[in-house]
Amino acid sequence: MPSRNDNATVTTLKSLPNFEIEKLRHLFTVHEELGIDPEKIKKPLLELIKQNHMYPYYERIKPKLGIIEDDFEIESFKELNSKTLAELDEKIEFAEKNFGSSEIKDSILDKGNYYFKIGDHENTVKVYEQALEKTVGINSKLEIMLTILRAAFFFNDLPLLVKYMEKAKQDIEKGGDWELRNRLHIYEAVQLMLCRKFKEATELFLDSLSTFTATELISLEELVLYSIVLSLITMDRNVISKKVLLSSEVAQVASPGSCLYQLISDYYNCNYKNYMKHLVDVSKLILKDRYLGRHCRYFVRQARLPAYKQFLRPYKSVTLKNMADAFQVSTEFIEEELVSYISGMRLDCKIDKVNGIIENNVGDERNNNYVKTIKQGDLLINRIQKLSRIIDM
């Protein structure tokens, strides 16, 4: 039982899991909002479950799919899984008696890979952690950590994700190669996106566009979706122009005619009428995505705010009707939106409801910064004076 080379091990690890399975499961949860026949999702999902003999995964999601009667073909996989795992245990025992630590680690990894393939959450993590303990070499350890992170993403295990993200970030500083660093940046960006730390996630996504290789986690198309959508609610016009609109990687995926490209282009070019239309189209793409979908309503609301701010910026005052016409919505809708943002201190303006006018508090940015600096200086002086009195005592 010769030890396999590192490239073969990495290739096998990176092939797991099949995220198409979880994408279909997510799509099933939002089929009503998207107007999709659930049977058109359930059928290919069950086919993938059968192809991979995923009895543990099937047992976990069966209630969510509304399956009452057992599928006898899938039920038969329980015995097949047990038989295969017994054979893998024999290989581990044989390696422990006849070979060295490298071969033992490979045998344990084979068992972890099988658990991952059939969708057994708890045992996947448990066995990979056993393999990690027997692994030497920082790059080899990091590959297993990235696989555990993919398990965390696949099984929606946030505590596991946080735990191994910290471990991987610590170990990468001990000498991980650049390819692993670039891939870890994508993993971290997706984790940050899940936790609604959109600003930090956007910066990592944009920086990774030209060096993207983490195709085992997300596709280039998904990376571009995240980069465009998150840039819209976190980045200024200058960054959007340089890193999104002028990006060759973005152009490769989001053609000028696509709703995704049009959304960011409409915002940049102040085409508010089409912006609102394309926002509806892009919201469907977001809802379909298993990472962004949970933030869909939040994003749609947040994405309107920068457009409103941009529209109001040149004006000292403007009528509600003019703004509503620009966005092709009713005056009632725009008024309700603005009141919500104003009360939440997200917009610095007020509404004269009697005359139907929005009064924008247009301030001198330099003067605002000056006042802010003075206040911070006063606060610092007060703290120094308090400290001085304590020292004198």
Stockholm file with secondary structure:
# STOCKHOLM 1.0

chainA/1-393         MPSRNDNATVTTLKSLPNFEIEKLRHLFTVHEELGIDPEKIKKPLLELIKQNHMYPYYERIKPKLGIIEDDFEIESFKELNSKTLAELDEKIEFAEKNFGSSEIKDSILDKGNYYFKIGDHENTVKVYEQALEKTVGINSKLEIMLTILRAAFFFNDLPLLVKYMEKAKQDIEKGGDWELRNRLHIYEAVQLMLCRKFKEATELFLDSLSTFTATELISLEELVLYSIVLSLITMDRNVISKKVLLSSEVAQVASPGSCLYQLISDYYNCNYKNYMKHLVDVSKLILKDRYLGRHCRYFVRQARLPAYKQFLRPYKSVTLKNMADAFQVSTEFIEEELVSYISGMRLDCKIDKVNGIIENNVGDERNNNYVKTIKQGDLLINRIQKLSRIIDM
#=GR chainA/1-393 SS CCCCCHHHHHHHHHTCCCHHHHHHHHHHHTHHHHTCCHHHHHHHHHHHHHHTTCHHHHHHHTTTTTCCSCCHHHHTHHHHHHHHHHHHHHHHHHHHHHSCHHHHHHHHHHHHHHHHHHTCHHHHHHHHHHHHHTCCSHHHHHHHHHHHHHHHHHTTCHHHHHHHHHHHHHHHTTTCCHHHHHHHHHHHHHHHHHTTCHHHHHHHHHHHGGGCCCTTTCCHHHHHHHHHHHHHHHCCHHHIIIIIITCHHHHHHSCTTSHHHHHHHHHHTTCHHHHHHHHHHHHHHHHHSTTTGGGHHHHHHHHHHHHHHHHHTTCSEEEHHHHHHHHTSCHHHHHHHHHHHHHTTSSCEEEETTTTEEEECCCCHHHHHHHHHHHHHHHHHHHHHHHHHHHHC
#=GC SS_cons         CCCCCHHHHHHHHHTCCCHHHHHHHHHHHTHHHHTCCHHHHHHHHHHHHHHTTCHHHHHHHTTTTTCCSCCHHHHTHHHHHHHHHHHHHHHHHHHHHHSCHHHHHHHHHHHHHHHHHHTCHHHHHHHHHHHHHTCCSHHHHHHHHHHHHHHHHHTTCHHHHHHHHHHHHHHHTTTCCHHHHHHHHHHHHHHHHHTTCHHHHHHHHHHHGGGCCCTTTCCHHHHHHHHHHHHHHHCCHHHIIIIIITCHHHHHHSCTTSHHHHHHHHHHTTCHHHHHHHHHHHHHHHHHSTTTGGGHHHHHHHHHHHHHHHHHTTCSEEEHHHHHHHHTSCHHHHHHHHHHHHHTTSSCEEEETTTTEEEECCCCHHHHHHHHHHHHHHHHHHHHHHHHHHHHC
//
